[in-house]
Amino acid sequence: MATTTASEARTGLEPASLQLPGIVLGVGLGGFLDGILLHQLLQWHHMLSSTNHDRIGVKYYNPHTVSGLEMNTLWDGIFHIVCWIAVLIGLAILYSRVTHNRRRVWTSRVLWGWILVGWGLFNLVEGILDHHILGIHHVRGGPHQVWWDIAFLVLGALLVAGGWLLQRSGRPFDPEAPAPRLAGSPA
């Protein structure tokens, strides 16, 4: 009884795509950047910082009080756990698809393009859902919050477009192909 390896099973098929792992990694990494920069460093918002004006009736936890900040920080932590899980899943998918030349994959325009697409998709989905539909927080609350929220969506769209163009400009990455030899290196 013969066993089939992953590379033998893929014979005749397209190489494993970097699209799914790149997008999942981009969602997780984009979420981390959002949480670290906007929630923690700039402290412009937290997960529930606009629930006094939300559209779904979530209890308001004023982030300017200790108890309110504790609850907002708890939800920020849950948000970061989801981002962490997305990064782990993206890495697991990538690891399962790239069986050779694992170092080379990290310099691939294709992978980084798909990561940018994932980050942009994070911004678009999170921006539309949390900022506009649910209204549980805004990029930066106050009299101009709608412009900050729109800018967040524009950034997301630019990341998707830029990532798409970047991955299209890269060479297809075949994880099963042997590493290319440099000119002048021994055979």
C-alpha positions, 0 to 999 in steps of 0.5 A: 500500500503506497502513501501519497505525500502532499507534493505528490497529491498536488502534481498537476495542480496549481501551487498552493495559493498564498491568498488565504493565509495572507488575507487571514494574517492581514486581518489579524495584523491589521486588527493588532495595529488598530488595537495597539495604535488607536485603543492603547497608544493614542487612546482615541477609542476603546471597543465600547467607548461610544455605546452611549450613542450606539444603535443596539442598546449596549450599556455605556461604559464611560472610558473616563471612569475607572470602572468604565475603562476597566470594562472597555479594556476587557473588551479591547483584550477580547478583541486582541485575542481574536486578532491573535487567533487570526494570526495563528490561523494564518500562520498555520495555513501558510505553514501547511501550504509552504513546504519548501523555501519557507524563508523565500515566502517572506520576501514574496510580493504575493504574500505581502500583497495579500496581507495588505488586502487582509488589513484593508478588509479588516478596516472595511468590515470593522469600520462599517460594522462597529463605526457605522452600523452598530455605532459602538465606537468611532475612530475618534469621537467628537464633532468630526467623528464621521470624517475620521470614520470615513477616512478609516474606510478610505484607508481600508479601500486603499490597502485592498487596492494597493495589496491587490496591485502588489500581489499581482506584480509579484512572481507566483510562488510555488512552494514545491519548487526548488530554491533558485540558484544564484548566478555563478553558484556551484551546481 
